[in-house]
Amino acid sequence: MIQDDHLDAAIAQGIISPAQAAQLRALAASPAAAMPLAHELRDTPDPDDERFRLIGGFNDVFVTIGIVLLVSALFGLTGSIGFAIGFIFVALASAWVLSEIFISRLRLALPAIALAVMFALSGALAVRALVAMAFLVTESDTGTAGWAIFSVGLAIAAALHRWRFKVPIDTALIAAGLIGAITGSISALAPEQWKTWGPIVCAACGLAVFAFAVRIDATDPERTTRRSDVAFWLHMLAAPMIVYAASSVFVDPDAGFGAGGAVGVLALFAVFGLVALVIDRRALLVSALSYAGLAIGYLLKESVAKDMSVSLTLLGLAVLVLTLSARWRSLRRAVLDNLPLDGIRKYVPPAS
């Protein structure tokens, strides 16, 4: 931006006259000068875009490819010499060292996600292997309890990674580990009851994570801080569990869809759509699309030729997704203006 010193230098060099400099100073002090430029308007984050940091540049992709190659090489080498546990601890140490370079120093987004997942999974495998060695059993002999042990290791490793590097996905990995520990323990202790309790437990866990994500979103309604990225990954974790638990009410796992179940699933999709519009998060809709597709496919199969039902289902889902994408802002305005949301309106992103 041009300063007074620049204008004085321009006068001294005969580039502009004193009168012109006075006019420029008056323009800079006018209200019109406070208006943002076109590129500033374009670059201002819009909460409705649901942005999160994934790729900062192609270097992110390049580094992530290198991480995948490293994991593949370590797995192949340790497998060929019959030292599988060595792969676990080498991968754990490698993920930490690479995190120091590519997260703490270079701050690359996509490699940060890959390394967070790599460290958490390696930690989970390490804990399960150590527990199996301590009790002198193979990992396969731990049965269902092995999943709970694995999940505890996942939560511990993710918590350690978050303490040091604060990658947004770490919080979701911690939550996933805790949920896995809960579901694994229940299914191990009461395998018969789990068939009945499973959807209820999934619903409770999903709603707890969803409430936590909404609470984080409420602290940053404009979606401008790292907290928005943390909430994004929590929503991505909570949505499948909520959709699965809610859809199980209408879908018989043995008999599949019926006409009433298909209509119920579509009604449920509409409810999820309203919730997604209010909180301005699309994760619920993405997770519910598969069930909505199955419901639409069933209804079409009952009314049109069977060989056309799949294509028509895909066409219907495509139209639905594209319409929601194009009209998301106007739909949010309509929902926020017509629903009684006075008590929570300040906690959700404004309708832009």
N, C-alpha and C positions, 0 to 999 in steps of 0.2 A: 504494500500500500504506500502511496506517495505521502511523504511527511513534509512538514513546513521547511525543513532543511533542504529538501529536494526542490521545493518551489523557489527558495531564496537563491539556490545555485542556478536554477534555470533563468531567473531574472538577471543574475550577474553575467551569465553567458549570452544574454540577448535572445534566448529561446522564446520566452514569453515576456509580456510587459507587466509592470506592477498592477495595472488594472485587471489584467487577465488572472494574475495570481490571486487578487482579492476575490474575483468571481469564483475561482476554484475553491477557495477556502469557504466561501458562503455556501457553495453547493455541498461541500463535505459536511457542513454543519446542519444542512436541511434534513427534514424527515425522510425525503426520498432516498437519501444516501443510506438510510438504515435498512432499506428493502434488500432481501437476499437476491443474489444473482441467480441466473437460470441454472447454472451447474450446481450451485449450493442447494437449490430446491430439489434437484434431481438426486443429489447424494444424501439428502436427509433421510435417515432410517424411518420407515413406515411400520408401526407395530403390526398392521394387518399383513405384512409380507412374511411374518414369522421367520425372520432371518436368524441364522446361527452360523458360527464360523466352521467351515468344513475345509475349504481349499483357498489358500491365500495366493497361490500361483502354481505353475506346473512343477516347480521344484518340490512342492508337497507330494505330488503324485510320484515323482522320481524317487524321493526318499522312501516313500511307503512301499514302492516296488522292491527297493533294496531290503527293507525290513522283512517282507514276505519271503524273499530269496534267502535271507539269513535263517529264518525259522525253518524253511524247507531243507536247507543244507545241514543245519544242526540235527534235525530229526532224522535225516538220511544217514549221517555219519554215526550218530549214537546208536541207531537201530542196526546198522551193519556190524557193529562191534559188540552188540548185545549188552549195551549199557544204557538202557532206556532212562533210568533215573538221572543219569548224567545230563541228558537232554533237558530235563526239567530245570535243574539248577543252573546250567549254562544259559538257558533261555531267560531265566529269572535275572541273573546277573547282567546279561546283555541288554535286557529291556531297561534295567535301571541306568546303566551307563549311557545307553543311547538317549534315554530321557533327559539326562543331564545335558547332553549336547543339543538335541533337536527341540527340546521343550524349554529348558531353563535358559539356554544361550540363544538359539536361533528362533524360538517361539513359532514353530510351524504347526499349523492346525491339524491337518490330516494325519501326519506322523504322530502327533500327540494322542489322537484317538486310537491309532493302531498300537502304539506302545502301551497305552493304558490297558487295553484289552489283553495284550500279550503278557504284561506283568501280572494282571489279575488271574488269568487262566494258568499261568505258570505257578503262581503262588497256590492256587487251588489244588493243582496236581501235586505240588510238593507236600502240602499238608496231608493230603490223602495217602501219599506214598509213605510219609513218616509215620502216620498212625498205623498203617498196615505193617510196617517194619517193627513198630513197638509191640504190637500184639501178635507178631509172627504169623500173619496171614497174608494171602495174596489180595490184591485190590479187588479182584472179582468176588472174593469170599465175603467182602463187607456188605454185599447185597444193597438193599434200599438205603441202609444207613450210610453207605458210601457216598450217596448223593448229598446227604446232609453234611457229611464231613467235607466233601468237595466244596459245598456252598459256603461253609464257615471259612475255609481257606480263601475262597474268592472274596468274601467280605473283608477279611483281614488284609489281604494284599491290596485290594482297592483302597481301603482306608489309609494304608501306609503310603500308597502312591498319591492319594489326594493330599495328605499332609505335606508332602514334599513339593508336588508339582501343580496341584490344584487344577487339574484338567476337568472340565464340566462333566464329562461322561463318567468320571470316577464315582460321583454320588449315585448315579443310577446303577453302577456295578455293585456298590455297597448294598443298595436296596435289593438288588437281584440276589445277592448272596444271602441276605437275611431271609428273604422269602423262600429261597431254596432250602435253607436250613429248617425253616418252619414246616414246609410241605414234606420234606424228606423225613423229618422226625415223626410227623403224624402218620405218614404212610407206612413207616417202619414199625411203629408201635401199634397201630390199629389198621392193618391192611384191608380188612373187610369193611370197616366203617368208612374208610377213605373213599370208597366208591360212591357213598352218599354225601360225605362231607366235602369231597374235593371241590365241586363248584362253589360251595359256600365259603370255603377257606380262600379260594382264588378271588372271589368277589371281595372278601374282607381285605385281603392284601392289596388288591388292585385299587380299591377305594381309598385305602390308607395312603398309598403312594400318590394317587390322584389328588387327594386333599393336600398333601405336602407340596406337590407341584403347584397347585393353585395358590397356596399360601406364598410360595416363593415368587410366583408371577405377580401377586398383589403388591410386593415390595418394589416392583419395577414395571408398572403398567405401560411405560413407553418403550420397553424392550431395548434398552440402550446399554445394559451392563452385562457382565458375565453371568449374573443370576438368571438371566433369560435363557442362556444356553443350558444351564443346569436344569431348569424347569422343562426345557424341550426334551431332554433325554429321559427325565422322569415320566413325562407324559407318554413317550414312546414305550416305556416299560409298563405303565399302568393300563394303557388302552387294551392290549390283547387279553389281559386277564379279566377286565370288566366286560368286554364284549363276549368272551367265552362263557363266563358265568351267567350273564343275562340271556344269551342265546340258548343255553342249555335248558331254560324253562320251556322253550317252544320247540326244541329239536330233540327228538328221542335218539340217543346214540346208537340204538339197535335198529329201530324202524326208519330213522331218517325223517325227512320232511313230510308233513301232511299239509292240506290246504290251509287249515287254521294256523299251523305252525309257521307256514310261509308268510301269511298275512301278519302274524305277530312279529316275526323278524323284521319285516319292512316297517312296521309301526315303531319298533325299537330303533331302527336305523334313523327314522325321522326324529325321535327323541334325542338320539346321539347328535344328530345334526344341529338341533337347537342348542344343546349344551356346547358343542364345538364353536358355534357362532358367538355365543355369549362370552366364552373364555378366550376366543380367538386362537384356538389350537385345533389343528386338523388331524391329530393322531387318532382320535376316536373314530373319525370317519374312515380313515385309511384301514384301520383294523376291522371295522364293520363291513367293509366293501365285500370281503369274501363271503360272509354270511348273506349279505344282501344279494350278491350274485347267485348264490345257490337258491335263494328263495325265488328270485325272478326266473331263474332257469326252470325250477319246478313248475311254477305257474304257467310258463310258456309251453313247457312240454305237455301239460294237460290240455292246452288249447290250440296248439299248432303242431305241425309235423315235427317229429323228434329230431330229425337231422338239421332242422333250422333253429332249434331252441338255443344251442350253444352260441351260434353267431348272433342271434338276436339279443341274447343276454349280454354278450360282450359289447354290442352296439349300445344297448341301454345304459350299461355302466360307463361307457366312454362319454356318452352324451351327458350323463349325470355329473361326472367328474369335471368335464370341460365347462359345463354350465356353472357349477359351483366355483370353479377357478375364476371365470370371467366376471361373475356377479357377486363375488364374496363380499366386497365392500358395501354394495347396495343392500344385500341381504342382511348384513350386520346392522346397518343403520335401521332397517325396518324392524328387526328383532329388538334392538335396544330401545327403540322409540315406542314400541307397543307392548312390551312386557313390563310388569311391575318390578323393576330392578333397582329401586331407589336405595335400598339398603346395601347393595353390593356394587353399584355403578362405579364408585370411585376406585374399586379394586380391579376392574377389568380395563383393557386398553380402550381408548376412545374410538368411536367409529369414524374413520377418516373418509 
